[in-house]
Each structure stands twice: as structure tokens, then as C-alpha cells.
Amino acid sequence: MENDQYAATADFQDYRDDGPPKTSVLAILSLVCSLVCFIPGLSAIGALLGVFGLIRITSSNGRIRGTGLAIAGIAIGVIVSLIWIGGAIAVQQGAKQYLEMSAVIGDVDSGSYDLARGHLTSATRPFATDEAFEQFKAKYEADAGAFAGRPQGIGELFSSFGALGQSQDPNNAPRVYPQQAPVPGKFDNGYRWIIVSISTNEQNDAGTFPAIDNVGVWLSDDSLIWLIDPDVLAAGNPPATSDESDPAESETDSNEETPADTGG
């Protein structure tokens, strides 16, 4: 048993006491794992293996070599891990900004119409009356139900893409505006595409995102309803508000004589 030729490889034994120096198995595995950078987490394992390999090399009294491989594995593993972490953070922030485009629907559904107007461009706001919000809300709720919020997290976002992609390909959505983006939204009757037209010239009231020219919901029957009819917006004739008086009525009122005071 003392001359067992396989004893040297047991438990990651890199060398035999009476043999020549061998290259550290851990150092090799470290470099290989770190270089396979397309698998998340494997680079971190590679860096850890490099640390263990380096410890074993330094304690082998010259019987194990591969310091350069171990250091390379650690360095590459750390760099790739940082790239993955940075990429994950960037993706998370990007998804958050992407879903923020549908925030106006939440304000509409809750009846916070003043907040909803704060998402719109100055050209659209005169058309966005309380009545327009009520009509828009009634139309999409008849098909989709009440708005239940936005997907939370990357996992739910991709799940919503999968669920909607099976029934409504966003590439086939009726295209009305050049800057038109589909955003998944949760409703009581399932996911629906919220179609948002983004302005390139204005910011919302909070200054956190571009203002919205118009917003719509793509219903299950493939019809697309808008907050404001795009043709009405293009015509540029907003409805008169309640505080705008009729000119004829104002002229009549101005011609009315006030009762004269009678002397006693």
C-alpha cells in the first residue's frame, strides 16, 4: 500500500514526498473557473480556489508549483465577479427606470389625477381632464380589471414578458407614435401591455423621467385604447375647462344693469 501510485492524487494531493514538484490542481481549477466568465458565480468559485491553491503552494516547501496560475485565477475571478455584480446592479436599475414609465397608470387608477398630469407633457395636459381620465380608466378596467401594480424584480419582469409574449407580441402593437414603448403592467385579469409615448423634449414634474405625450393599454382583443385620442391631440384643440366662461354669457352679464339705489 505504501507504493500505491494513486495515493498522490487522493484528496487533491499535488505531490509525493519522494517525487518532483507538481503543478497545483487547485491553481489550475482556479484559472479554468475564472476564465469561464459566462456562468454567473463560477468566477467567484475560481477566485476562492485560487486562494486555497496559493495557501497550499506556500506551505508545500517547494513541492507544489503554480503560484502564477493561482494568482491569475484570483485576479481574473475577482475582476469577472465585480463585472457580474456591476452588471446585475445596472440591469436592476435599468429595469426600475423602464417600469417607471407606467407609473402614470397607478395614479390614474387611484384617482390621483393631478399626480397623473404631472407625468404628461405641457401640450397633453389641457386634454387630460378628470373626465378623460375617468373614461380611460373605465375602458381598460372593463377588459383588464383594476391596475394591480408593476412587476417586482427582474424575475417577475421576465415572467411578465413570457406571459404577454405568448398572446401579444409587442412588435405587433399598433404603432401610433415614433417614441412608443411597451411596458408590462399587472391588472386583476392578468398582465397587459401599457403603451407609453415618451417625449424627447420635456421632463415630468418630478424631474426624474421624460414626460409622456400619451399613454394607452393594449387590451386582450388587440384593440389599443389611449388616454387621449391621438387624432384629437394632433388637432390641438383642447376642450374648454369648467372655469372658462362662455364669451356670450360674459357679454350678457356685463350688460346687465344693477338695481339703482332709491332715496328715502
C-alpha positions as CSV (number, residue, x, y, z in Angstrom):
1,M,0.0,0.0,0.0
2,E,2.9,2.4,0.6
3,N,3.8,2.2,-3.1
4,D,0.2,2.9,-4.3
5,Q,0.6,5.0,-7.4
6,Y,-2.8,6.7,-6.8
7,A,-2.0,7.9,-3.3
8,A,-0.6,11.1,-4.7
9,T,-3.9,12.2,-6.1
10,A,-6.1,11.5,-3.1
11,D,-7.7,14.5,-1.5
12,F,-6.1,16.9,-4.0
13,Q,-2.6,15.7,-3.0
14,D,-0.5,17.6,-5.6
15,Y,2.8,15.8,-4.9
16,R,4.5,12.8,-3.5
17,D,7.2,13.3,-0.9
18,D,9.7,11.4,-3.0
19,G,8.7,12.9,-6.4
20,P,9.4,16.0,-8.4
21,P,7.4,19.2,-7.8
22,K,3.9,19.1,-9.4
23,T,1.6,21.9,-10.6
24,S,-1.2,22.7,-8.1
25,V,-4.5,21.2,-9.1
26,L,-6.3,23.9,-7.2
27,A,-4.4,26.6,-9.1
28,I,-5.4,25.0,-12.4
29,L,-9.0,24.7,-11.4
30,S,-9.0,28.3,-10.2
31,L,-7.8,29.7,-13.6
32,V,-10.2,27.5,-15.5
33,C,-13.2,28.5,-13.4
34,S,-12.3,32.2,-13.5
35,L,-11.9,32.1,-17.3
36,V,-15.4,30.6,-17.8
37,C,-16.9,34.0,-17.2
38,F,-20.2,33.4,-18.9
39,I,-21.6,31.4,-16.0
40,P,-22.6,33.6,-13.1
41,G,-20.9,32.8,-9.8
42,L,-18.3,30.4,-11.3
43,S,-15.6,33.2,-11.3
44,A,-16.1,33.7,-7.6
45,I,-15.5,30.0,-7.1
46,G,-12.4,30.3,-9.2
47,A,-11.1,33.1,-7.0
48,L,-11.7,31.1,-3.9
49,L,-10.0,28.0,-5.3
50,G,-7.0,30.3,-6.2
51,V,-6.7,31.4,-2.6
52,F,-6.8,27.8,-1.3
53,G,-4.3,26.8,-4.0
54,L,-1.9,29.6,-3.1
55,I,-2.1,28.6,0.6
56,R,-1.2,25.1,-0.3
57,I,1.6,26.1,-2.6
58,T,3.2,28.3,0.0
59,S,3.0,25.5,2.6
60,S,4.4,22.8,0.4
61,N,8.1,23.7,0.8
62,G,8.6,23.8,-2.9
63,R,6.9,20.5,-3.7
64,I,4.0,22.3,-5.4
65,R,4.3,24.9,-8.0
66,G,1.7,27.1,-9.8
67,T,1.8,30.4,-7.9
68,G,1.3,32.3,-11.1
69,L,-1.7,30.2,-12.1
70,A,-3.2,30.7,-8.6
71,I,-2.7,34.5,-8.7
72,A,-4.1,34.8,-12.2
73,G,-7.1,32.8,-11.2
74,I,-7.7,35.0,-8.2
75,A,-7.2,38.2,-10.2
76,I,-9.4,37.2,-13.1
77,G,-12.0,35.7,-10.7
78,V,-12.3,38.9,-8.7
79,I,-12.5,41.1,-11.8
80,V,-15.1,39.0,-13.5
81,S,-17.1,38.8,-10.3
82,L,-17.1,42.6,-10.0
83,I,-18.2,42.9,-13.6
84,W,-21.1,40.5,-12.9
85,I,-22.0,42.4,-9.7
86,G,-21.9,45.7,-11.6
87,G,-23.8,44.3,-14.5
88,A,-26.5,43.0,-12.1
89,I,-26.8,46.4,-10.4
90,A,-27.0,48.1,-13.8
91,V,-29.7,45.7,-15.0
92,Q,-31.7,46.2,-11.8
93,Q,-31.6,50.0,-12.1
94,G,-32.4,49.8,-15.8
95,A,-35.4,47.6,-15.1
96,K,-36.6,50.1,-12.4
97,Q,-36.4,53.0,-14.8
98,Y,-38.1,51.0,-17.5
99,L,-41.0,50.1,-15.3
100,E,-41.2,53.7,-14.0
101,M,-42.7,54.6,-17.4
102,S,-46.0,53.0,-16.3
103,A,-46.3,55.0,-13.1
104,V,-49.0,57.2,-14.6
105,I,-51.4,54.3,-14.8
106,G,-51.1,53.8,-11.0
107,D,-52.1,57.4,-10.4
108,V,-54.9,57.2,-12.9
109,D,-56.3,54.0,-11.2
110,S,-56.1,55.5,-7.7
111,G,-57.9,58.6,-8.9
112,S,-54.9,60.9,-8.3
113,Y,-55.4,62.8,-11.5
114,D,-53.3,65.8,-10.5
115,L,-50.3,63.5,-10.0
116,A,-51.1,61.7,-13.3
117,R,-51.0,65.1,-15.1
118,G,-47.6,65.6,-13.6
119,H,-46.3,62.8,-15.8
120,L,-47.7,64.4,-19.0
121,T,-46.2,67.0,-21.4
122,S,-47.4,70.5,-21.3
123,A,-49.1,70.0,-24.7
124,T,-51.1,67.0,-23.5
125,R,-52.2,68.3,-20.1
126,P,-55.0,70.6,-21.4
127,F,-56.6,67.5,-22.9
128,A,-56.2,65.4,-19.7
129,T,-59.4,66.4,-17.9
130,D,-60.8,64.5,-15.0
131,E,-63.5,63.2,-17.4
132,A,-60.8,62.0,-19.8
133,F,-59.1,60.1,-17.0
134,E,-62.4,58.6,-15.9
135,Q,-63.3,57.4,-19.4
136,F,-59.9,55.9,-20.0
137,K,-60.0,54.1,-16.6
138,A,-63.5,52.7,-17.3
139,K,-62.4,51.4,-20.7
140,Y,-59.3,49.5,-19.6
141,E,-60.9,48.2,-16.4
142,A,-63.7,46.7,-18.4
143,D,-61.2,44.4,-20.0
144,A,-58.2,44.2,-17.7
145,G,-59.6,45.0,-14.3
146,A,-58.1,47.3,-11.8
147,F,-54.4,48.1,-12.0
148,A,-52.5,45.9,-9.6
149,G,-49.0,47.3,-9.8
150,R,-45.8,46.8,-11.7
151,P,-43.7,43.6,-11.8
152,Q,-41.3,43.5,-8.9
153,G,-37.8,42.4,-9.6
154,I,-36.0,41.0,-12.6
155,G,-37.6,37.6,-12.2
156,E,-41.2,38.8,-12.3
157,L,-40.3,41.2,-15.1
158,F,-39.1,38.3,-17.3
159,S,-42.1,36.2,-16.3
160,S,-44.4,39.0,-17.5
161,F,-42.5,39.1,-20.8
162,G,-43.1,35.4,-21.2
163,A,-46.8,35.6,-20.3
164,L,-47.5,38.5,-22.6
165,G,-45.3,37.3,-25.4
166,Q,-47.4,34.2,-25.8
167,S,-50.6,36.2,-26.5
168,Q,-49.4,39.6,-27.8
169,D,-46.1,40.2,-29.5
170,P,-45.1,43.8,-28.6
171,N,-43.6,44.1,-32.1
172,N,-47.1,43.8,-33.5
173,A,-48.6,46.5,-31.3
174,P,-50.4,49.2,-33.3
175,R,-47.8,51.9,-33.8
176,V,-49.0,55.5,-33.5
177,Y,-46.0,57.4,-32.1
178,P,-42.4,57.2,-33.1
179,Q,-41.2,57.1,-29.4
180,Q,-43.6,54.4,-28.3
181,A,-42.6,51.8,-25.7
182,P,-44.5,48.8,-24.4
183,V,-44.3,48.2,-20.6
184,P,-45.8,45.2,-18.8
185,G,-48.4,46.0,-16.2
186,K,-50.3,43.8,-13.7
187,F,-54.0,44.0,-13.7
188,D,-56.7,42.0,-11.9
189,N,-57.3,40.0,-15.0
190,G,-53.7,39.4,-15.8
191,Y,-50.8,41.2,-17.5
192,R,-51.4,43.8,-20.2
193,W,-49.1,45.9,-22.3
194,I,-49.1,49.6,-21.2
195,I,-48.0,51.6,-24.3
196,V,-46.2,54.8,-23.4
197,S,-45.2,57.6,-25.8
198,I,-42.1,59.4,-24.4
199,S,-41.3,63.0,-25.1
200,T,-37.7,63.8,-26.0
201,N,-38.1,67.5,-25.0
202,E,-39.7,67.6,-21.6
203,Q,-39.3,66.1,-18.1
204,N,-42.1,65.2,-15.7
205,D,-42.8,67.4,-12.8
206,A,-40.5,65.5,-10.5
207,G,-37.7,65.8,-13.0
208,T,-36.9,62.1,-12.8
209,F,-38.1,60.9,-16.2
210,P,-39.1,62.2,-19.6
211,A,-42.6,63.5,-19.8
212,I,-45.3,61.4,-21.5
213,D,-47.1,62.5,-24.7
214,N,-49.8,59.9,-24.3
215,V,-50.4,56.5,-22.6
216,G,-52.5,53.6,-23.7
217,V,-53.4,50.0,-22.8
218,W,-53.4,47.1,-25.3
219,L,-56.5,45.1,-24.5
220,S,-56.9,41.4,-24.9
221,D,-59.0,41.8,-28.1
222,D,-55.9,43.6,-29.6
223,S,-57.6,47.0,-29.5
224,L,-55.4,49.8,-28.2
225,I,-57.1,52.5,-26.2
226,W,-55.4,55.8,-25.4
227,L,-55.9,58.3,-22.6
228,I,-56.3,61.0,-25.3
229,D,-57.3,60.2,-28.8
230,P,-54.1,60.7,-30.9
231,D,-56.1,62.4,-33.6
232,V,-57.6,64.9,-31.1
233,L,-54.1,65.6,-29.7
234,A,-52.8,66.2,-33.2
235,A,-55.6,68.6,-33.9
236,G,-54.5,70.7,-31.0
237,N,-58.0,71.9,-29.8
238,P,-58.3,71.1,-26.1
239,P,-61.7,71.1,-24.5
240,A,-62.9,74.1,-22.6
241,T,-62.4,73.7,-18.8
242,S,-65.1,74.4,-16.3
243,D,-63.5,77.7,-15.2
244,E,-63.6,79.1,-18.8
245,S,-66.7,81.1,-19.2
246,D,-68.8,81.4,-22.3
247,P,-67.9,84.7,-24.1
248,A,-71.6,85.3,-25.0
249,E,-72.6,84.7,-21.4
250,S,-69.9,87.0,-20.1
251,E,-71.1,89.8,-22.5
252,T,-74.7,89.4,-21.3
253,D,-73.6,89.5,-17.7
254,S,-71.6,92.7,-18.3
255,N,-74.6,94.4,-19.9
256,E,-76.9,93.7,-17.0
257,E,-77.9,96.8,-15.1
258,T,-77.6,96.7,-11.4
259,P,-80.6,97.9,-9.4
260,A,-80.4,101.6,-8.7
261,D,-80.5,102.8,-5.1
262,T,-83.7,104.5,-4.2
263,G,-83.7,107.6,-2.0
264,G,-85.9,107.6,1.1
